[in-house]
Amino acid sequence: MDIDSGKMLVKLYAPAIGLFLMWVVVDLAMRSVAANPMTASVGHEAQRWVPLAIAVPIVLYAHASWRLFQWNTGREPGCRSCGGILREDLRRPYLRCLRCNRTEPL
């Protein structure tokens, strides 16, 4: 695996990893809030959302893995110049390559 492929994988899995790390920080904060007797009700109320907070990164990770599998088997179109995975550019009607960062028209 070359460096560009590693960058592509980091860009592909970054949202799932970022949300998981954010969940860990928030969960630790909510546990300390729940341990305080003055704020225990807020902490216990927030702990009800933990399953949803865990499910979102898992779904993002599964989606990224599915896209990687589809690209690896040739079922998802790749970049014309380097062959990397394409994702939709949020600001323009283009597809942006995760490996070389070039844009391709839709």
GUTOR-583652 format. One record per residue: residue number from 0; residue in one letter; x negated, y, z negated of N, C-alpha, C in turn. Coordinates in Angstrom, 1 decimal, always signed. Example, Ala and Ser with C-alpha at 12.3 -4.5 7.8 and 13.67 -1.06 7.14 Angstrom:
ATOM   pos   code     n_px     n_py     n_pz    ca_px    ca_py    ca_pz     c_px     c_py     c_pz
ATOM     0      A    -13.2     -5.7     -7.8    -12.3     -4.5     -7.8    -13.2     -3.3     -7.8
ATOM     1      S    -12.8     -2.2     -7.1    -13.7     -1.1     -7.1    -12.9     +0.0     -7.9
This chain:
ATOM   pos   code     n_px     n_py     n_pz    ca_px    ca_py    ca_pz     c_px     c_py     c_pz
ATOM     0      M     -0.9     -1.2     +0.0     +0.0     +0.0     +0.0     -0.9     +1.2     +0.0
ATOM     1      D     -0.7     +2.1     +0.9     -1.5     +3.4     +1.0     -0.8     +4.4     +0.1
ATOM     2      I     -1.5     +5.5     -0.1     -1.1     +6.6     -1.0     +0.2     +7.2     -0.5
ATOM     3      D     +0.4     +7.3     +0.8     +1.7     +7.9     +1.3     +2.9     +7.0     +0.9
ATOM     4      S     +2.7     +5.7     +1.0     +3.8     +4.8     +0.6     +4.1     +4.9     -0.9
ATOM     5      G     +3.0     +5.1     -1.7     +3.2     +5.3     -3.2     +4.0     +6.6     -3.4
ATOM     6      K     +3.7     +7.7     -2.7     +4.5     +8.9     -2.8     +5.9     +8.7     -2.4
ATOM     7      M     +6.1     +7.9     -1.4     +7.5     +7.7     -0.9     +8.3     +6.9     -2.0
ATOM     8      L     +7.7     +6.0     -2.6     +8.4     +5.2     -3.7     +8.6     +6.1     -4.9
ATOM     9      V     +7.7     +7.0     -5.2     +7.9     +7.9     -6.4     +9.1     +8.8     -6.1
ATOM    10      K     +9.2     +9.3     -4.8    +10.3    +10.2     -4.4    +11.6     +9.4     -4.4
ATOM    11      L    +11.5     +8.2     -4.1    +12.8     +7.4     -4.0    +13.3     +7.0     -5.4
ATOM    12      Y    +12.4     +6.7     -6.3    +12.9     +6.3     -7.6    +12.9     +7.4     -8.7
ATOM    13      A    +12.4     +8.6     -8.3    +12.3     +9.7     -9.3    +13.6    +10.1     -9.9
ATOM    14      P    +14.7    +10.2     -9.2    +16.0    +10.6     -9.9    +16.4     +9.5    -11.0
ATOM    15      A    +16.2     +8.3    -10.7    +16.6     +7.3    -11.7    +15.6     +7.3    -12.9
ATOM    16      I    +14.4     +7.4    -12.7    +13.4     +7.5    -13.8    +13.6     +8.8    -14.6
ATOM    17      G    +13.8     +9.9    -13.9    +14.0    +11.1    -14.6    +15.2    +11.1    -15.5
ATOM    18      L    +16.3    +10.6    -15.0    +17.5    +10.5    -15.8    +17.4     +9.5    -17.0
ATOM    19      F    +16.6     +8.5    -16.8    +16.4     +7.5    -17.9    +15.6     +8.2    -19.0
ATOM    20      L    +14.5     +8.9    -18.6    +13.7     +9.6    -19.6    +14.5    +10.7    -20.3
ATOM    21      M    +15.3    +11.4    -19.6    +16.2    +12.4    -20.2    +17.1    +11.7    -21.2
ATOM    22      W    +17.7    +10.5    -20.8    +18.5     +9.8    -21.7    +17.8     +9.4    -23.0
ATOM    23      V    +16.6     +9.0    -22.9    +15.8     +8.6    -24.1    +15.6     +9.8    -25.0
ATOM    24      V    +15.3    +10.9    -24.5    +15.1    +12.1    -25.3    +16.4    +12.5    -26.0
ATOM    25      V    +17.5    +12.6    -25.2    +18.8    +13.0    -25.8    +19.3    +11.9    -26.8
ATOM    26      D    +19.0    +10.7    -26.5    +19.4     +9.6    -27.5    +18.7     +9.8    -28.8
ATOM    27      L    +17.4    +10.1    -28.7    +16.6    +10.3    -30.0    +17.1    +11.5    -30.7
ATOM    28      A    +17.5    +12.6    -30.0    +18.0    +13.8    -30.6    +19.3    +13.5    -31.2
ATOM    29      M    +20.2    +12.7    -30.6    +21.5    +12.4    -31.1    +21.4    +11.5    -32.3
ATOM    30      R    +20.4    +10.7    -32.4    +20.3     +9.8    -33.5    +19.9    +10.7    -34.8
ATOM    31      S    +19.0    +11.6    -34.5    +18.6    +12.5    -35.7    +19.8    +13.4    -36.1
ATOM    32      V    +20.6    +13.8    -35.1    +21.8    +14.6    -35.5    +22.8    +13.7    -36.3
ATOM    33      A    +23.0    +12.5    -35.8    +23.9    +11.6    -36.5    +23.4    +11.2    -37.9
ATOM    34      A    +22.1    +11.3    -38.2    +21.6    +10.9    -39.5    +21.8    +12.1    -40.5
ATOM    35      N    +21.9    +13.3    -40.0    +22.1    +14.4    -40.9    +23.6    +14.4    -41.3
ATOM    36      P    +23.9    +14.5    -42.6    +25.3    +14.4    -43.1    +26.1    +15.6    -42.6
ATOM    37      M    +25.5    +16.8    -42.4    +26.3    +17.9    -42.0    +26.7    +17.9    -40.5
ATOM    38      T    +26.0    +17.2    -39.7    +26.3    +17.1    -38.3    +26.6    +15.7    -37.8
ATOM    39      A    +26.9    +14.8    -38.7    +27.1    +13.4    -38.4    +28.3    +13.2    -37.5
ATOM    40      S    +29.3    +14.0    -37.6    +30.5    +13.8    -36.7    +30.2    +14.1    -35.3
ATOM    41      V    +29.4    +15.2    -35.1    +29.0    +15.5    -33.7    +28.1    +14.4    -33.1
ATOM    42      G    +27.2    +13.9    -33.9    +26.3    +12.9    -33.4    +27.0    +11.6    -33.1
ATOM    43      H    +28.0    +11.2    -33.9    +28.8    +10.0    -33.6    +29.7    +10.2    -32.4
ATOM    44      E    +30.2    +11.4    -32.3    +31.0    +11.7    -31.1    +30.2    +11.6    -29.8
ATOM    45      A    +29.0    +12.1    -29.8    +28.1    +12.1    -28.7    +27.7    +10.7    -28.3
ATOM    46      Q    +27.6     +9.8    -29.3    +27.1     +8.4    -29.1    +28.1     +7.6    -28.3
ATOM    47      R    +29.3     +8.1    -28.2    +30.3     +7.4    -27.3    +29.9     +7.4    -25.9
ATOM    48      W    +29.2     +8.4    -25.5    +28.8     +8.6    -24.1    +27.5     +7.8    -23.7
ATOM    49      V    +26.9     +7.1    -24.6    +25.7     +6.4    -24.3    +25.8     +5.4    -23.2
ATOM    50      P    +26.9     +4.6    -23.2    +27.0     +3.6    -22.1    +27.0     +4.3    -20.7
ATOM    51      L    +27.7     +5.4    -20.6    +27.7     +6.1    -19.3    +26.3     +6.7    -19.0
ATOM    52      A    +25.7     +7.2    -20.0    +24.3     +7.7    -19.8    +23.3     +6.7    -19.4
ATOM    53      I    +23.5     +5.4    -19.8    +22.7     +4.3    -19.4    +23.1     +3.8    -18.0
ATOM    54      A    +24.3     +3.9    -17.7    +24.8     +3.3    -16.4    +24.4     +4.1    -15.2
ATOM    55      V    +24.3     +5.5    -15.4    +24.0     +6.3    -14.2    +22.5     +6.0    -13.7
ATOM    56      P    +21.5     +6.0    -14.6    +20.2     +5.7    -14.0    +20.1     +4.2    -13.4
ATOM    57      I    +20.8     +3.3    -14.0    +20.8     +1.9    -13.5    +21.4     +1.9    -12.1
ATOM    58      V    +22.5     +2.6    -11.9    +23.1     +2.7    -10.6    +22.2     +3.4     -9.6
ATOM    59      L    +21.5     +4.5    -10.0    +20.6     +5.2     -9.1    +19.4     +4.3     -8.7
ATOM    60      Y    +18.9     +3.5     -9.7    +17.8     +2.6     -9.5    +18.2     +1.5     -8.5
ATOM    61      A    +19.4     +0.9     -8.7    +19.9     -0.1     -7.8    +20.1     +0.4     -6.4
ATOM    62      H    +20.6     +1.7     -6.3    +20.8     +2.2     -4.9    +19.5     +2.5     -4.2
ATOM    63      A    +18.5     +2.9     -5.0    +17.1     +3.1     -4.4    +16.5     +1.8     -4.0
ATOM    64      S    +16.7     +0.8     -4.8    +16.2     -0.5     -4.5    +16.9     -1.1     -3.2
ATOM    65      W    +18.2     -0.9     -3.1    +19.0     -1.3     -1.9    +18.5     -0.6     -0.7
ATOM    66      R    +18.2     +0.7     -0.8    +17.7     +1.4     +0.4    +16.3     +1.0     +0.8
ATOM    67      L    +15.5     +0.6     -0.2    +14.2     +0.1     +0.1    +14.3     -1.2     +0.7
ATOM    68      F    +15.2     -2.1     +0.3    +15.3     -3.4     +0.9    +15.8     -3.3     +2.3
ATOM    69      Q    +16.8     -2.4     +2.5    +17.4     -2.2     +3.9    +16.3     -1.6     +4.8
ATOM    70      W    +15.5     -0.7     +4.3    +14.4     -0.2     +5.1    +13.3     -1.2     +5.4
ATOM    71      N    +13.0     -2.0     +4.4    +12.0     -3.0     +4.6    +12.4     -4.1     +5.6
ATOM    72      T    +13.7     -4.4     +5.7    +14.1     -5.4     +6.6    +14.5     -4.9     +7.9
ATOM    73      G    +14.4     -3.5     +8.1    +14.6     -2.9     +9.4    +16.1     -2.5     +9.7
ATOM    74      R    +16.9     -2.6     +8.7    +18.3     -2.2     +8.8    +18.6     -0.8     +8.6
ATOM    75      E    +17.6     +0.0     +8.1    +17.8     +1.4     +7.9    +16.8     +2.1     +8.8
ATOM    76      P    +17.2     +3.2     +9.5    +16.3     +3.8    +10.4    +15.1     +4.5     +9.6
ATOM    77      G    +14.0     +4.4    +10.3    +12.8     +5.0     +9.7    +12.4     +6.3    +10.5
ATOM    78      C    +11.4     +7.0     +9.9    +10.9     +8.2    +10.6    +10.2     +7.8    +11.9
ATOM    79      R    +10.4     +8.7    +12.9     +9.9     +8.4    +14.2     +8.3     +8.5    +14.2
ATOM    80      S     +7.8     +9.4    +13.3     +6.3     +9.6    +13.4     +5.6     +8.6    +12.4
ATOM    81      C     +6.1     +8.3    +11.3     +5.3     +7.5    +10.3     +6.1     +6.2     +9.9
ATOM    82      G     +7.4     +6.1    +10.1     +8.1     +4.9     +9.8     +8.7     +4.9     +8.4
ATOM    83      G     +8.6     +6.1     +7.7     +9.1     +6.1     +6.3    +10.6     +6.2     +6.2
ATOM    84      I    +11.1     +6.1     +4.9    +12.5     +6.1     +4.6    +13.0     +7.6     +4.8
ATOM    85      L    +14.2     +7.7     +5.4    +14.8     +9.0     +5.6    +15.9     +9.2     +4.6
ATOM    86      R    +16.0    +10.5     +4.2    +17.1    +10.9     +3.3    +17.7    +12.2     +3.8
ATOM    87      E    +18.9    +12.4     +3.5    +19.6    +13.7     +4.0    +19.0    +14.9     +3.3
ATOM    88      D    +18.7    +15.9     +4.1    +18.2    +17.2     +3.5    +19.5    +17.9     +3.0
ATOM    89      L    +19.4    +18.3     +1.8    +20.6    +18.9     +1.2    +20.9    +20.3     +1.7
ATOM    90      R    +19.9    +21.0     +2.2    +20.0    +22.4     +2.6    +20.3    +22.5     +4.1
ATOM    91      R    +20.0    +21.6     +4.9    +20.1    +21.7     +6.3    +20.7    +20.4     +6.9
ATOM    92      P    +21.2    +20.4     +8.1    +21.7    +19.2     +8.7    +20.6    +18.3     +9.3
ATOM    93      Y    +19.7    +17.9     +8.5    +18.5    +17.1     +8.9    +18.4    +15.9     +8.1
ATOM    94      L    +17.6    +14.9     +8.5    +17.1    +13.8     +7.7    +15.7    +14.1     +7.4
ATOM    95      R    +15.2    +14.0     +6.2    +13.9    +14.3     +5.8    +13.2    +13.0     +5.4
ATOM    96      C    +12.0    +12.8     +5.9    +11.2    +11.6     +5.6    +10.6    +11.7     +4.2
ATOM    97      L    +10.7    +10.6     +3.4    +10.1    +10.6     +2.1     +8.6    +10.4     +2.1
ATOM    98      R     +8.1     +9.9     +3.2     +6.6     +9.6     +3.3     +5.9    +10.9     +3.8
ATOM    99      C     +6.2    +11.4     +5.0     +5.5    +12.5     +5.6     +6.2    +13.9     +5.4
ATOM   100      N     +7.4    +13.9     +4.9     +8.2    +15.1     +4.6     +8.6    +15.8     +5.9
ATOM   101      R     +8.5    +15.2     +7.0     +9.0    +15.8     +8.3    +10.5    +15.7     +8.4
ATOM   102      T    +11.1    +16.6     +9.1    +12.6    +16.5     +9.3    +12.9    +16.0    +10.7
ATOM   103      E    +14.0    +15.3    +10.7    +14.6    +14.7    +12.0    +16.0    +15.2    +12.1
ATOM   104      P    +16.4    +15.5    +13.3    +17.9    +15.9    +13.5    +18.8    +14.7    +13.2
ATOM   105      L    +20.0    +15.0    +12.8    +21.0    +13.9    +12.5    +21.4    +13.2    +13.8
